[in-house]
């Protein structure tokens, strides 16, 4: 079991560019994409997962988290052209995705495909690349994050059907356009922190496992269950998605074929 601390940590704000973010120039190695560096500071975070308080389902609190380190993340999704380089190097699995249009985001990738690409890019550039956590994705998404908390909480008259209806209604409020074919990089604009195409029609893998837990009366959050064959994906709303192991014999509960709207972007560690 793990205890999630909700204490506010002290952060020192460092050098911050216009709007609080900076777009880094591509490094000398051409295989590394442009990134955005978010400064240290205080950000909002809504934990994912299923939570109980005194035996009743509740939405997790919105937590103000202070970070004492910057976060560097890709400005765009990984493109099909970039994934093709990994495939041609023999480091990434082949998929059913058409790679003829290099400028389109890479989609139809499993969690393991994205992990393989991150490992290849790390080897190719000498830097450490990885999938962002759900918490990091929210930090980068800013106003593009669609809060999936269900407001209210009159548990004396708790109605599960209404609770689900309200959840779905909140998730689809901002979906306009997501059913259209995947668009070239940059088609869905830039957010206030300099990231492109967040919450467009491509959902993004995170490294966060599906969790469940309990919230004590004092606000302490305790994770009681974690399933890592299911991961949080982020986009116009959050969802829990199987890892999609293509080999049905070895995939177990995670076996399946990734959907054609599921892509990813990576974090680069210092």
C-alpha positions in Angstrom: 0.0 0.0 0.0 1.1 3.6 -0.6 0.2 6.8 1.1 -0.3 9.8 -1.2 0.8 12.9 0.6 -1.3 16.0 0.1 1.0 18.3 1.9 2.1 21.4 0.0 5.9 21.3 -0.6 8.0 24.4 -0.7 9.1 25.3 -4.3 11.6 27.7 -5.6 10.6 29.3 -8.9 13.5 29.4 -11.3 14.0 31.2 -14.6 10.7 31.3 -16.3 10.0 32.4 -19.9 7.0 34.3 -21.2 3.8 32.7 -20.0 5.7 30.5 -17.6 7.0 28.0 -20.2 9.8 27.8 -22.7 10.1 25.8 -26.0 13.5 24.2 -26.2 15.4 24.2 -29.5 15.8 20.7 -30.9 19.1 19.2 -29.7 22.0 18.5 -32.1 20.7 14.9 -32.6 18.0 15.2 -35.2 16.1 12.3 -33.8 15.1 14.3 -30.7 11.9 16.4 -31.1 11.1 19.9 -29.8 10.2 20.0 -26.2 8.5 22.4 -23.8 10.0 23.0 -20.3 7.5 23.8 -17.6 9.1 25.7 -14.6 9.1 24.5 -11.1 6.0 25.8 -9.2 2.6 25.1 -7.9 0.1 23.2 -10.1 -3.3 21.6 -9.7 -3.6 17.8 -9.7 -6.8 15.6 -9.6 -5.8 12.0 -8.9 -7.2 9.3 -11.1 -8.8 6.1 -9.9 -11.8 4.9 -7.8 -12.0 6.3 -4.3 -14.1 5.6 -1.3 -14.8 7.6 1.8 -16.5 5.9 4.7 -17.5 3.2 2.2 -19.1 5.5 -0.3 -17.7 6.5 -3.7 -16.3 10.0 -3.9 -14.3 12.1 -6.3 -10.7 12.6 -5.2 -9.9 16.1 -4.1 -8.2 18.7 -6.3 -4.7 18.9 -4.8 -2.3 21.9 -5.1 1.1 20.3 -5.7 4.4 22.2 -5.5 7.2 20.9 -7.7 10.8 21.9 -7.1 12.0 20.7 -10.5 11.0 21.7 -14.0 9.3 19.2 -16.4 10.5 18.8 -20.0 7.9 17.2 -22.3 7.4 16.9 -26.1 5.7 19.8 -27.7 3.9 17.5 -30.1 2.8 13.9 -30.3 5.3 11.4 -31.6 4.7 11.4 -35.3 4.5 8.4 -37.7 7.7 9.5 -39.4 9.5 9.4 -36.0 8.0 6.0 -35.2 9.1 4.7 -38.6 12.7 5.5 -37.8 12.4 3.3 -34.7 10.7 0.6 -36.7 13.4 0.7 -39.4 16.0 0.4 -36.7 14.4 -2.9 -35.6 13.6 -1.4 -32.2 9.8 -0.8 -32.4 7.1 -3.4 -33.2 5.3 -3.2 -36.5 1.7 -2.0 -36.2 -1.3 -1.8 -38.5 -1.0 2.0 -38.7 -0.3 3.5 -42.2 3.1 5.2 -41.9 3.1 6.8 -45.4 2.1 10.3 -44.0 5.0 11.1 -41.7 3.5 14.3 -40.4 0.5 12.6 -38.7 0.6 11.6 -35.1 1.5 8.0 -34.5 -1.6 6.1 -33.3 -2.7 2.5 -32.9 0.1 2.0 -30.5 0.0 -0.2 -27.4 1.6 0.7 -24.0 4.4 -1.6 -24.9 4.9 0.0 -28.3 5.3 3.4 -26.7 7.7 2.0 -24.1 9.8 0.4 -26.9 9.9 3.8 -28.7 11.0 5.6 -25.5 13.8 3.0 -25.1 15.0 3.5 -28.7 14.9 7.3 -28.5 16.8 7.2 -25.2 19.5 5.1 -26.9 19.6 7.2 -30.0 19.9 10.6 -28.2 21.7 9.7 -25.0 18.9 11.3 -23.0 16.3 9.4 -20.9 12.8 9.5 -22.4 9.7 8.0 -20.8 6.0 8.3 -20.8 4.6 11.0 -18.5 2.6 10.1 -15.4 -1.1 11.2 -15.3 0.0 13.8 -12.8 2.7 15.1 -15.1 0.2 15.1 -18.0 -2.2 17.3 -16.1 0.6 19.7 -15.1 1.4 20.1 -18.8 -2.2 20.2 -20.1 -3.3 23.1 -17.9 -6.6 24.4 -19.2 -6.8 21.5 -21.7 -7.3 19.0 -18.9 -11.0 18.1 -18.6 -11.7 17.6 -15.0 -13.6 14.4 -14.5 -14.7 14.9 -10.9 -18.4 14.6 -10.2 -19.4 17.6 -8.1 -21.8 17.4 -5.3 -21.8 14.5 -2.7 -25.2 14.3 -1.1 -24.7 10.7 -0.2 -27.9 10.4 1.8 -29.7 10.5 -1.5 -26.9 8.9 -3.5 -28.2 7.7 -7.0 -25.6 5.6 -8.8 -27.4 6.1 -12.2 -27.4 9.8 -11.9 -23.8 9.8 -10.8 -22.8 7.8 -14.0 -25.0 10.0 -16.2 -23.4 13.2 -14.8 -19.9 11.7 -15.3 -20.6 10.8 -19.0 -22.2 14.2 -19.6 -19.1 16.0 -18.3 -16.8 13.8 -20.4 -18.6 14.6 -23.7 -19.1 18.3 -23.3 -16.0 19.2 -25.2 -15.7 16.4 -27.6 -16.6 18.4 -30.8 -14.4 17.2 -33.6 -12.7 14.2 -32.0 -14.4 11.7 -34.3 -12.8 13.3 -37.4 -9.7 11.6 -38.9 -6.4 12.2 -37.1 -5.0 15.6 -38.2 -1.3 16.6 -38.8 0.8 17.8 -35.9 -0.3 21.3 -34.8 -3.9 21.1 -36.1 -5.5 21.4 -32.7 -3.6 24.5 -31.6 -1.3 25.2 -28.6 -2.2 25.5 -24.9 -1.1 28.1 -22.5 2.0 26.2 -21.7 3.2 25.7 -25.2 2.1 22.1 -25.9 0.3 21.4 -29.2 -2.7 19.2 -29.9 -3.6 18.3 -26.3 -7.2 17.0 -26.0 -7.6 17.0 -29.7 -8.7 13.7 -31.3 -5.6 11.7 -30.2 -5.6 10.2 -26.7 -2.2 9.8 -25.0 -0.7 7.0 -22.9 0.5 7.7 -19.4 2.6 5.5 -17.2 0.0 5.6 -14.4 -1.7 2.3 -13.4 -5.3 1.9 -12.6 -5.8 2.5 -8.9 -8.4 2.3 -6.2 -8.2 3.6 -2.7 -9.7 5.2 0.4 -9.8 8.8 1.6 -9.8 9.3 5.4 -11.7 12.0 7.2 -8.5 14.0 7.5 -8.0 13.9 3.7 -5.2 11.3 3.7 -5.4 9.1 0.6 -4.3 5.5 0.7 -4.0 3.4 -2.5 -5.4 -0.1 -1.7 -5.3 -1.6 -5.2 -3.2 -1.1 -8.3 -3.6 -2.9 -11.7 -0.8 -2.2 -14.1 -2.2 -4.1 -17.0 -4.6 -1.1 -17.3 -3.2 2.4 -17.7 -4.6 5.9 -17.6 -4.9 7.5 -21.0 -5.5 11.2 -21.3 -7.3 13.4 -23.9 -10.6 15.1 -24.0 -11.3 13.0 -20.9 -9.4 10.4 -18.9 -10.0 6.7 -19.5 -8.6 3.4 -18.2 -7.2 1.3 -21.1 -5.7 -2.1 -21.4 -2.0 -2.3 -22.3 -3.0 -4.1 -25.5 -0.5 -7.0 -25.7 -1.0 -8.3 -29.3 0.0 -11.9 -28.5 -3.2 -13.4 -27.1 -1.3 -16.3 -25.6 0.9 -14.1 -23.4 -1.2 -11.1 -23.1 -3.7 -12.4 -20.6 -6.1 -9.7 -19.5 -4.1 -7.1 -21.4 -4.4 -8.8 -24.8 -6.0 -6.8 -27.6 -5.4 -4.4 -30.5 -4.9 -0.7 -29.8 -7.5 1.7 -31.2 -6.6 4.1 -34.0 -6.9 7.2 -31.9 -4.4 6.3 -29.2 -0.9 7.9 -29.4 1.7 9.3 -27.0 4.3 12.0 -26.2 7.3 11.6 -23.9 9.0 13.3 -21.1 12.7 13.9 -21.2 14.5 13.6 -17.8 17.4 15.9 -16.9 
